[in-house]
Amino acid sequence: MKNQALIDKALATVLARGEIPGLVATAADQSGVIYSSAFGRRDIAGPARMTEDSVFRIASMTKAITGTAAMQMVEQGKLSLDQPAQEILPFLADTKVLTGFGTGGVPIMRPRNGEITLRNLLTHTAGFVYDTWNGNMARYTQLTSLPAARTGKLAALSAPLGFDPGERWEYGIGIDMVGRMVEVVSGLDLETYFQRHIFGPLGMADSTYVERSEWGNRLVPVHARAADGRMSILPSPPGPVTDREFFAGGGGLFCTAGDYLRFLRALMAGGELDGERILKPGTVALMGQNHMGDLNVLPMKTFNPPFSNDVDLFPGMPKKWGLTFLINTQDVPGRRSAGSLAWAGINNTYYWLDPTRAVAGVLMTQILPFADKPVLDALDAFEAAVYESLS
């Protein structure tokens, strides 16, 4: 692969600091895969080396796949970007705005102003928020025992809004609503839908919501970094949900770096890979445009430090949101072009897709809290080396 040694050296230098147990990184241009490698160990407690086929919990990297499914439904006329979402999910008609708390901690609600649309939901401008980065929602979740979307309980979608639709950007559970919309209009649960219409056609063999016993030790455990920098392995999550009512479109997938790169390569090629088309070229182009108007992506202040640090990617740069993607509005020197698409997962998995230079990259670890500086340093080094190798 072209200049693999250059990228290997950049990543090996970062790993030599001893702050990251292991990672997998892969990149492609319009000709195909240009880099793929694994570094370090799968976990800090054992000798097993990280391998390119290691399986990761990709959390919010699920969102772009859910957005793709939704846009397939738009192409088929089963969904529309600006129709009221309550036409598909009637319970949204009763969704109100949480304004604070009264005597005894009773939540104070008011009717919302404006309709919730699919476009709002895909761009995090609908008003739904995450309790990790919103203090009111963190308190509301504690007081009401609102289940998380990962539980598969439809009650998780009964969360209130943090603000009126279209008022501002705030990262939240909107794409969980989108996933449920896809389930309703397709008549399939999201796992079945993804396998039939995205993963199967693209050859993403290890992509699924359902943990597989045959993965064995290929599944990477999640590590926690303490404030002093020391790391420990978190206990394995509970077993699979057996009484699931829906699959969360906002997170929950297992995936390899190579599988996710196949997804990005399909988008980079206008919706087609190896003769299998998942979206029309015009739809892919639409997804990469600014869909939040004059609003900007805002910094995310943590209310759950073990889960996430404060998040402000490309600080000082105005940033927009497409149909599930973060969009940087300026060139990043030596790295991605203005108009590139990107996002991440809470366990410090990251991707970017640069339509201008026709290059995409994926870097995966399993570390909490999110926006971990050593991992962000590794991402910067990887991305810079990829672009240097292309020059």
Order of alpha helices (4+ residues) and beta strands (2+ residues): alpha-beta-beta-beta-alpha-beta-beta-alpha-alpha-alpha-alpha-beta-beta-beta-alpha-beta-beta-alpha-beta-beta-beta-beta-beta-beta-alpha
